[in-house]
């Protein structure tokens, strides 16, 4: 059984406490727009926590980000977990249930976009990893974990399995080889941090984004 990894939240206090207790970093407000990048925690509709995959610009120059599709639908609001009191910083503009990815458009001036969060830096996008490549991710719940990539186990042409530890809240976490973004975290099989992680490959996401020709098309990371 696959478990999708959005995490429910109830209040701003619960969000802050959850971040501290789960080791994802204290949710302490900073002056100015919150810093967000691949690996940052986000709060959707003041109710669910997920992880941002990456932040960058699309071909039209819009500031956009990606996360897991099951984290929200078109119109869902987004706040930064590091400073939920700052308010809405963007909204979901597209969610694909088949590839399980979503596009977020950020409000100009409402975030400080970066390419480095925790132990992950994103400098480019690449193809799916093959066994026995070691991949790593940065999630808002479990932070930085790594494991061997098993590859496309069922030959779906769109997903890669790996042995990384992921739990609820890590949905959307960037999966990298070095500083190359190769996928996002979407689910785990059977048991958190024991069963394999399953994620969508970035080349499948980019093909779909560019094929649609809408917000997110021509995406490039910061």
N, C-alpha and C positions, 0 to 999 in steps of 0.2 A: 504494500500500500504506500502510495506517495503522500507525503505531508507537505503542503504549501506553507510558506514561512512568514506570512504576515503576523504581526503580534498586536493584540488588542491593548488599548490604553484607555484610561477613564478620565483622569484629570491631569493638569499640568504638574501637580505635585507627584502624581504616580509616575509620570514620564521622567521627572528628574531623579526620583528614587530608583526607578528601574535602571536608568543609565548607570548610576553609581553602583548598585548592587550587582549588576551583571557585567561590570568591568569594561563598559564601553566608553568611559570618560564622563566626568561630571558635567551636568547640563548647566553650566554657569554662563549667564548672559555676558556678552562682551560689547564694548562700545561699537556702534555702527552696524552695518549689515552683517548677518552671520556668515561665517566662512563655510562653504559647501563644496564638496568634491566627491569623487568616487570613493565610497566607504563611509560617508556621512549618514547619520540617522535622520530620517524625515518622518513627519507626522502627517497622516492623511485624514482629512475631514475631522480633525481633532479626536480621532477614534482609533487609528491603527498606526503602528510603527513598521517601517521598512527601511531598506538601505538604498542609497543612491548609487547607481552604477558608475556614472561618469557625468561630467558637465562640459559643455562646449558650445560651439556655434553651428547652426545649420547653414546651408548655402545662401540663405537670404539674410544672414547676419543675426538671426534671433538667438538669444541665450536659452539653451534647452538642456535637458538632462534626460537620462533613461533610468528606469527601474523595472521591477517585475510587474507584469500585466495584472496579476491577481491583487496587487496592492491598491488599485483604484480604477475608476472609470473616467471617461471624458467628463470634465467639469468638477472632479474631485479637487479639493483644496490641498495645498502643501504648505507646511510650516517646518522650520528647522528644529530638530530635536535639541540641539545645543542651546537654543533660545526660543522656546515655544511662545513666550510672551511677546516676542517681536511681531508676531502675527503672520498673516499669509504672505508667502514669498513667491508663489506660483500656483499653477493648476495643471491637472492632467488634460491634455488635448487629444490624446489617442491611446487606446488600449487594445492590444491584439491578444485574444484568448488562445489562439492556436500556437503562436510562438511564445506566449506568456511574457510579453514586454510592453512597456508603456512609455510614452513621450510626455515629458513635463516642459511647459514653457514658463520660464521665470520672468517675473516682473522686473523691468529694467531698474537697476539701482537697489534692488531689495536683497541681493546676496553678494558676497565676495567669492567669486569662483576660483578654485584652485585645482591643480592636478596631483596634489599630494595630501593624503590623509593617512594617519597612522604609519604603517610600514609599507604602504602601497603608493607608488608613483605611476601615473599613466602618461606615456608619451606618444602612443600610437595604438592602432587597432590591427590585429592579425588573425590568421586562420586558427581553426581548432587544434588543440594539442593532441598528440598521439601518445599511446603507451610506450615507454614508461616515463614520460615527461612529468616533472613535479610542478604543480600549479599552486598558487596561493590566492587567498581572498582577504578582504578587509570588510567585516560586517559590524553593524551597530551593536549586536549582542555579544558575539564571541570574539570580536577583534580579528587579529591576524592569525590565520591557520593555513597550513599547507598539506598537500598529499599528492600521491601519484594519480595521474589521469588514466582512466581505463579506456577512454575513447568513446566512440559512438556505438554502444553495446548492441542496440537493436537496429543499427543502420538506418536511422531516421533522417540522416543528412542535415540535422539541425541541432542536435544536443550532444553533450559530452558528460560522462559520468566521472566522478573523481572520489578520492577517499579523504576529502577535507571535512573537518568538523563544522557543521552548520546547525542552527536551531532557529526557532521562531524569532522574527525580527531581522534575520539575515537575508531575507528575500531581496533580490536586486543587487546584492554585493558584487563588486567587480572581481572577476577571476582573471589573474594575470600570469604571464610567463615573463619574468623580469619586469620590465616596465611596459610590456605590450598587453593591451586588453584583449582577451580572447573569448570571454563569455561572461555570463551573469549567473548568480545563484538563483534557483527557482524552487527546489524541493529537496527532500531527502527520502530515502526508501526505508520504511519500517521503523528504525530507531535513530533518534537524533545523535549525531557524533559517532555513530557506529555503522549504520547503514550508509551506502554510498550517497553522495550529493549528486543531484542532477541539475544541469543548467543549459540554457540556450546559448548557442554559439554566436559570436558577434557578427560573423560574416552573413549568417541567415538574417539577423536583425537589420544589418545595413542593406542587404538586398531588398528586404521588404520596405524599409524606409525610403530608399531611393526610387523604388518602383511606384510608391504611392505619390511621390512628388509633392507632398504637403509639408506641414511643419515637421522639421527634423531631417528632411531630405538634404543630402550633401553634408551630413554631420561630420564634424572634426572635433576632437577633444581640445581642451584649453592647452 
